[in-house]
Amino acid sequence: MGNCHTVGPNEALVVSGGCCGSDYKQYVFGGWAWAWWCISDTQRLSLEVMTILCRCENIETSEGVPLFVTGVAQVKIMTEKELLAVACEQFLGKNVQDIKNVVLQTLEGHLRSILGTLTVEQIYQDRDQFAKLVREVAAPDVGRMGIEILSFTIKDVYDKVDYLSSLGKTQTAVVQRDADIGVAEAERDAGIREAECKKEMLDVKFMADTKIADSKRAFELQKSAFSEEVNIKTAEAQLAYELQGAREQQKIRQEEIEIEIVQRKKQIAVEAQEILRVDKELIATVRRPAEAEAHRIQQIAEGEKVKQVLLAQAEAEKIRKIGEAEAAVIEAMGKAEAERMKLKAEAYQKYGDAAKMALVLETLPEIAAKIAAPLTKVDEIVILSGDNSKVTSEVNRLLAELPASVHALTGVDLTQIPLIKKATSAQV
């Protein structure tokens, strides 16, 4: 029996041993392997990247200048089967730090040997070439250990004898001088170029302003045209919308009218039925009783009419009889008065002036009463006169003038009556 072992892509699994003294070795990474109990052995080896910091202190260059150099290397165990087998033979059972120490010693040795063949300027000024040279020299040695150099870079280079700083000062002075010259020339060229650029800028600006003005004018014209077109389309759309809305409103109104007509027809039918119902109800509750009442009243009225006619006929007969009686009376009285007047006329004719005078004398009291009628409303008559004889004379004068007045009114001369004649003559 045995176990199934799995391993990730960052580790290598080595299965060794087997039946009958087999020396077969199985290398697996990122997979699985079967190992028998008691007769198989399993070991693991890390395949992760290892960072190694290389420091070389006080190493003389080809010119004898002691330098301090620090480099950083990134290495890892290769996964090719032959190289992985070599790495397993050399590092299996060791931890990562032990592997780093082996590689570090190899890299520092090559770094020291290369530093002795180069000048300070070559090392300081071309670090990439220096690092490349270290990789190329050290790669075969570490490769034979199954390790691959992924990268190697120079981190720091310095010295304690101020060689680099002196070299930097000289170079700095040269560079400063060249820089000042270059600044002066650059300022000169810059002034010239600035003037030319300003001129070109103004030319370009004027051309640009002209083009901007033209573009703006064209834009405004195009915008006006577009606005006009948009306004026309908007107005057309608005008119079309309003027209369509009016059509829809007309359709809706037509439908409403048709609905109202249907409702009105239904209402008319209902009202007609209601009228028939009310008519029947009126016939039953009002008309028939009213006809009966009217018939009763008509009979009563006819009876009353007959009664009134009979009463009127009786009253007319009564009035006629009374009129006939009164007419007979009037006729009799008229005949009597006519007879009396006839007799009076005959008497007047027979007696002549004497009869007339008698008639006048009979009417004088009535005339005097009519004349004196206003005086009946007078309570008292006062005659102002200091002479009593004068009052008497006034009365006599009035009496003397009376016959003349009667004669003027009736044509009868009262002075022919002996008594009056005597009185008037005595007065005279």
C-alpha positions in Angstrom: 0.0 0.0 0.0 1.1 3.6 -0.3 0.0 7.3 -0.4 -0.9 9.7 -3.2 1.1 12.9 -2.8 0.2 16.2 -4.5 2.4 19.3 -5.0 1.8 22.8 -6.2 3.5 24.7 -9.1 5.9 26.4 -6.7 7.4 23.1 -5.4 9.1 20.1 -6.8 8.3 16.6 -5.4 11.0 13.9 -5.6 9.9 10.3 -5.2 12.8 7.8 -4.9 13.2 4.1 -4.1 11.0 1.2 -5.1 10.7 -2.5 -5.2 13.7 -4.8 -5.6 16.2 -2.0 -4.9 15.1 0.2 -7.8 17.0 3.5 -8.1 14.2 5.2 -10.2 13.5 8.8 -9.3 10.4 10.7 -10.1 10.4 14.5 -10.3 6.9 16.1 -10.1 5.9 19.8 -9.8 2.3 21.1 -10.0 0.9 17.5 -10.0 0.7 14.3 -8.0 2.7 11.1 -7.5 2.3 7.7 -5.8 4.7 6.5 -3.1 4.8 3.1 -1.5 5.0 2.7 2.2 8.4 1.8 3.6 10.1 1.4 0.3 9.6 4.9 -1.3 11.0 8.2 -0.1 9.4 11.6 -0.8 11.2 15.0 -0.5 10.2 18.5 -1.6 12.3 21.4 -3.1 11.1 25.0 -3.3 10.9 26.5 -6.8 10.1 30.1 -5.7 12.2 33.1 -6.7 15.1 33.9 -4.2 16.4 37.4 -3.7 20.1 37.6 -3.0 21.9 40.8 -1.8 25.6 40.8 -2.9 28.0 43.1 -1.1 31.6 43.6 -2.1 33.5 45.9 0.2 36.9 47.6 -0.4 37.5 45.9 -3.7 40.2 47.5 -5.8 39.6 48.3 -9.5 42.1 48.0 -12.3 43.4 51.5 -11.3 43.7 50.5 -7.6 40.7 52.5 -6.3 38.9 50.7 -3.5 35.2 50.5 -4.1 32.1 49.3 -2.2 29.6 47.7 -4.6 26.1 46.3 -3.7 24.2 44.2 -6.2 20.8 42.4 -6.1 20.2 39.1 -7.9 16.9 37.2 -8.5 17.5 33.5 -8.9 15.4 30.3 -8.9 15.8 26.6 -9.5 15.1 25.6 -13.1 12.3 23.1 -13.9 13.9 21.3 -16.8 14.1 17.6 -15.9 17.9 17.3 -16.2 18.6 20.6 -14.5 16.0 19.9 -11.8 17.7 16.5 -11.2 21.1 18.4 -10.8 19.5 20.9 -8.4 17.9 18.1 -6.4 21.3 16.3 -6.1 23.0 19.4 -4.8 20.3 21.1 -2.7 17.7 18.4 -1.7 17.4 18.4 2.1 18.7 22.0 2.5 16.6 24.9 3.4 16.2 28.1 1.3 18.7 30.1 3.3 21.4 27.4 2.6 20.7 27.6 -1.1 21.0 31.4 -1.0 24.3 31.3 0.8 25.8 28.9 -1.9 24.6 31.1 -4.7 25.7 34.3 -2.9 29.3 33.0 -2.5 29.4 32.2 -6.3 28.0 35.6 -7.3 30.3 37.6 -4.9 33.3 35.7 -6.3 32.5 36.6 -9.8 31.6 40.2 -8.8 35.1 40.6 -7.2 36.9 39.2 -10.2 35.1 41.5 -12.6 35.6 44.6 -10.4 39.4 44.0 -10.7 39.3 44.3 -14.5 37.3 47.5 -14.8 38.0 51.1 -14.1 35.9 53.3 -11.8 34.4 55.2 -14.7 33.3 52.0 -16.4 31.7 50.6 -13.3 30.0 53.9 -12.3 28.9 55.2 -15.6 27.8 52.0 -17.2 26.1 50.0 -14.5 23.9 48.0 -16.8 26.9 46.8 -18.8 28.6 45.9 -15.6 25.6 43.9 -14.3 25.2 42.2 -17.7 28.9 41.1 -17.6 28.4 39.7 -14.1 25.4 37.7 -15.3 27.2 36.3 -18.3 30.2 35.2 -16.2 28.3 33.8 -13.3 25.4 32.1 -15.2 27.4 29.0 -16.3 28.6 28.3 -12.8 25.2 28.7 -11.1 23.6 26.9 -14.1 25.7 23.8 -13.4 24.0 23.8 -10.0 20.5 23.9 -11.7 19.9 27.5 -10.8 18.9 30.3 -13.2 19.8 34.0 -12.8 16.6 35.9 -13.6 18.1 39.3 -13.1 21.1 41.1 -11.6 21.4 44.8 -11.0 23.9 47.1 -9.4 22.2 48.8 -6.4 25.0 51.1 -5.1 28.6 52.0 -5.9 30.6 54.3 -3.6 34.2 54.7 -2.1 35.7 56.2 1.0 38.6 58.0 -0.6 36.4 60.7 -2.4 37.5 59.5 -5.8 34.0 59.4 -7.1 33.2 62.8 -5.6 36.3 64.3 -7.1 35.5 62.8 -10.4 32.1 64.2 -10.1 33.4 67.7 -9.2 35.6 67.8 -12.3 32.8 66.6 -14.4 30.5 68.9 -12.7 32.7 71.9 -13.4 33.0 70.9 -17.0 29.3 70.3 -17.2 28.6 73.6 -15.4 30.8 75.5 -17.9 29.2 73.8 -20.8 25.9 74.5 -19.2 26.6 78.2 -18.8 27.7 78.4 -22.4 24.8 76.4 -23.5 22.5 78.6 -21.4 23.9 81.8 -23.0 23.7 80.4 -26.5 20.3 79.0 -25.7 19.1 82.4 -24.4 20.5 84.1 -27.5 18.9 81.5 -29.8 15.8 81.6 -27.6 15.5 85.3 -28.0 15.9 85.1 -31.8 13.6 82.1 -31.9 11.2 83.8 -29.6 11.0 86.8 -31.8 10.6 84.6 -34.9 8.0 82.6 -33.0 6.2 85.8 -31.9 6.1 86.9 -35.5 5.0 83.5 -36.6 2.5 83.5 -33.7 1.1 86.9 -34.7 0.9 85.8 -38.3 -0.8 82.6 -37.3 -2.9 84.4 -34.8 -4.1 86.9 -37.5 -4.8 84.1 -39.9 -6.5 82.1 -37.2 -8.6 85.1 -36.2 -9.5 85.6 -39.8 -10.4 82.0 -40.2 -12.2 82.1 -36.8 -14.2 85.1 -38.0 -15.0 83.4 -41.3 -15.9 80.2 -39.5 -18.0 82.1 -37.0 -19.7 84.0 -39.8 -20.3 80.8 -41.7 -21.4 79.1 -38.4 -23.9 82.0 -37.7 -25.2 81.8 -41.2 -25.5 78.0 -41.1 -27.0 78.3 -37.6 -29.5 80.9 -38.8 -30.4 78.6 -41.7 -30.7 75.6 -39.4 -32.7 77.7 -36.9 -35.0 78.8 -39.7 -35.4 75.3 -41.0 -35.9 74.0 -37.4 -38.5 76.8 -36.8 -40.3 75.9 -40.0 -40.3 72.2 -39.2 -41.3 73.0 -35.6 -44.2 75.2 -36.9 -45.2 72.6 -39.4 -45.1 69.9 -36.7 -47.0 72.1 -34.3 -49.6 72.9 -36.9 -49.8 69.2 -37.9 -50.1 68.3 -34.2 -52.8 70.9 -33.6 -54.6 69.8 -36.8 -54.4 66.2 -35.7 -55.5 67.2 -32.3 -58.5 69.1 -33.8 -59.3 66.0 -35.9 -59.1 63.8 -32.9 -61.2 66.3 -30.9 -63.7 66.3 -33.7 -63.8 62.5 -33.8 -64.2 62.5 -30.0 -66.9 65.1 -30.2 -68.7 63.1 -32.9 -68.5 60.0 -30.8 -69.8 62.0 -27.8 -72.7 63.4 -30.0 -73.5 59.8 -31.1 -73.4 58.7 -27.5 -75.6 61.6 -26.5 -78.0 60.8 -29.4 -78.2 57.2 -28.2 -78.6 58.3 -24.6 -81.2 60.9 -25.7 -83.1 58.2 -27.7 -83.0 55.9 -24.7 -84.1 58.8 -22.5 -86.9 59.7 -25.0 -88.0 56.0 -25.0 -87.9 56.0 -21.2 -89.7 59.3 -21.1 -92.3 58.0 -23.6 -92.8 55.0 -21.4 -93.0 57.2 -18.4 -95.5 59.5 -20.2 -97.6 56.4 -21.0 -97.4 55.3 -17.4 -98.2 58.8 -16.0 -101.0 59.1 -18.6 -102.5 55.8 -17.5 -102.0 56.8 -13.9 -103.6 60.2 -14.6 -106.4 58.5 -16.4 -106.9 56.1 -13.5 -106.4 58.6 -10.7 -107.4 62.0 -12.2 -109.1 61.8 -15.5 -111.8 59.2 -14.7 -112.6 60.8 -11.3 -112.5 64.3 -13.1 -114.8 63.1 -15.8 -117.2 61.7 -13.2 -117.0 64.9 -11.3 -117.4 66.9 -14.5 -120.4 64.9 -15.4 -121.8 65.4 -11.9 -121.1 69.2 -12.1 -122.5 69.3 -15.6 -125.8 67.7 -14.5 -125.9 70.1 -11.5 -125.1 73.0 -13.8 -127.8 71.9 -16.3 -130.3 71.7 -13.4 -129.2 75.0 -12.1 -129.4 76.4 -15.6 -132.9 75.2 -16.0 -133.7 76.6 -12.6 -132.2 80.0 -13.4 -134.0 80.0 -16.8 -137.3 79.3 -15.1 -136.6 81.9 -12.4 -135.6 84.4 -15.1 -138.7 83.6 -17.1 -140.8 84.1 -14.0 -139.0 87.3 -13.1 -139.4 88.5 -16.6 -143.0 87.7 -16.5 -143.3 89.5 -13.2 -141.5 92.5 -14.5 -143.6 92.5 -17.7 -146.8 92.4 -15.6 -145.5 95.1 -13.3 -144.4 97.2 -16.4 -147.8 96.7 -18.0 -149.5 97.8 -14.7 -147.2 100.8 -14.3 -147.7 101.7 -18.0 -151.5 101.5 -17.5 -151.1 103.8 -14.4 -148.9 106.2 -16.2 -151.2 106.2 -19.1 -154.2 106.9 -16.8 -152.2 109.6 -15.0 -151.1 111.1 -18.4 -154.7 111.0 -19.6 -155.8 112.7 -16.3 -153.1 115.3 -16.5 -153.8 115.9 -20.2 -157.4 116.3 -19.3 -156.5 118.7 -16.5 -154.2 120.6 -18.7 -156.9 120.7 -21.4 -159.4 122.0 -18.9 -156.8 124.5 -17.6 -156.1 125.6 -21.1 -159.8 126.0 -21.8 -160.1 127.9 -18.6 -157.1 130.2 -19.4 -158.6 130.7 -22.9 -161.9 131.5 -21.4 -160.7 133.9 -18.7 -157.8 135.4 -20.8 -155.5 137.8 -18.9 -157.1 137.2 -15.6 -156.2 133.5 -15.9 -152.6 134.4 -16.7 -152.3 136.7 -13.9 -153.7 134.1 -11.6 -151.2 131.7 -12.8 -148.4 134.2 -12.3 -149.5 134.9 -8.9 -149.6 131.2 -8.1 -145.9 130.8 -9.2 -144.6 134.0 -7.5 -144.2 132.3 -4.1 -142.1 129.6 -5.8 -140.0 132.2 -7.6 -139.5 134.1 -4.4 -138.5 130.9 -2.6 -136.0 130.2 -5.3 -134.6 133.7 -5.1 -134.5 133.7 -1.4 -133.0 130.2 -1.1 -129.4 131.5 -0.8 -130.6 133.8 2.0 -131.6 130.7 4.1 -127.9 130.1 4.7 -127.5 133.6 6.2 -127.9 133.7 10.0 -128.4 137.4 10.3 -128.8 140.5 8.0 -127.8 143.8 9.4 -128.7 147.0 7.6 -126.5 149.9 8.5 -128.5 153.1 8.4 -129.0 155.8 11.0 -132.4 156.8 9.6 -135.3 154.4 10.1 -137.4 156.1 7.4 -134.7 155.4 4.9 -135.0 151.7 5.6 -138.7 151.9 5.0 -138.2 153.8 1.8 -135.7 151.1 0.6 -138.3 148.4 1.2 -140.9 150.4 -0.6 -138.6 151.0 -3.5 -137.9 147.2 -3.8 -141.6 146.5 -3.8 -142.2 149.2 -6.4 -139.6 147.6 -8.7 -141.1 144.1 -8.3 -143.9 144.5 -11.0 -141.4 145.7 -13.5 -139.3 142.6 -12.9 -142.3 140.3 -13.2 -143.4 142.0 -16.3 -139.9 141.6 -17.8 -139.9 137.9 -16.9 -143.5 136.8 -17.7 -144.9 139.7 -19.7 -147.7 140.1 -17.1 -148.2 143.6 -15.9 -149.0 143.4 -12.2 -149.7 147.1 -12.1 -153.1 146.3 -13.6 -154.1 144.6 -10.4 -156.2 147.1 -8.5 -154.5 146.5 -5.1 -151.0 146.6 -6.5 -151.9 149.6 -8.7 -153.2 151.4 -5.6 -150.1 150.6 -3.7 -147.7 151.8 -6.4 -149.6 154.9 -7.0 -149.7 155.7 -3.3 -146.0 155.3 -3.1 -145.7 157.8 -5.9 
